[in-house]
Amino acid sequence: MPKRVLTGRVTSDKMDKSITVLVERRIMHPLYKKFIRRSKSYVAHDDANLCKEGDTVQIEECRPISKRKTWVVVLRNGGAVELPEFLAVEAAAAPAAAASEGATP
């Protein structure tokens, strides 16, 4: 199953190795057919503390890092961000595991 990817704006970078990202989406009202903005905040892992308040970031779903943090920063202002070591190891192991499952004798 593919991982979800969301785009949003950094609203807080006061935590160490964590940021708060506000993701806005537009939905149509079922009765009035007018577009309404809905927003939700996500806590994402920023290993190098690169992201600052106001940056546009792309976050990707990952395994739980803490109680509220299950997202990791992938892109910052259009440029790629290096994945943390523990997630890079898992990403490299995943294709190898999927290939071995399909090759049953």
N, C-alpha and C positions, 0 to 999 in steps of 0.2 A: 504494500500500500504506500503511495507517495506521501511525503511529508507536506504538511500545510505550510504555505509561505504567505506572510502578510506584510504590508507596507504601511508605515506610520511615521509619526513625528516624535522625537525624544522630548519628554516633558520634564524628566528629572534625571540627573546623573550624579546625585549626591552619595549614592552607595558605592562601595568598593566592588568593582568587577560586575556591577549590575546597573541597568538603566530601566526607566519606565517609559513605555512606548504607547502613545495614544493612536489607536487605529479607528478611522472613521469609515463608515460605509453608508451608502444611500439606498433607502428602500422606498417603495411606492406605498402610500397609504391605501388600504384595501377599499375604502369607501370614497374618499375624496380624490384619489388618483394623483395626489401631490407628492413629490419626492421629499422625504424627511431624512435628516442626518442622524444616524445612530453612532455612538462611539463606545469604545471599551479600552481599558488600560491593561497592558500586559507587562510583566517583569521579564526582562531578557538578560542573558549572560553576555557581558562585554569583557572578555579576558584581558585585553590590553588597555582598558579605560580610554579608548580613543573617542568615543561618541560624546558629544557635548549637547547641551540643551538647544533645541531648534533644528538639529540635524534630521534629515530624512533617511530612515533606515529600512532595511528589509530583514525580517526575522523569520526563522525556520523552526519548526517544531523539533524537539529532541527529547531525550529521556529526562526524567525529573532530576534536576540538579539540587533543588531544595524544595521546601514546602510549596512555594508559589512560583518558582522559576522553572519553566519547562520550555523555554524558547532561547535561541542563540542568534546573535547578530551575524548576518551573512554579507550584506552590502551596507556601506555607509556613504551617503551622497553619491551613489552610482559606482563607487569603487569597491573592490572586493576586500573583505576582512579575513585575516587568517583565522582558521578554526582553532579552538583550544586543543591541546594535546590529547586529552581523554576522549574528545569527540572525533578527532581525526583518526585515532586508532580504531574506533568502532565503525567509522565509515569505510575504512580500508578492509575491515574484516567482513562486512556485510556482503559485498559481491562474491567473495570467496565462499562464504557459507551458502549463498543461493546457488552457486554453480555446483557445489558438491551435493546439494539436495536433488538437483535434476539429473545427476549422473548416477543412477542406481543400476547396479549390474544385474 
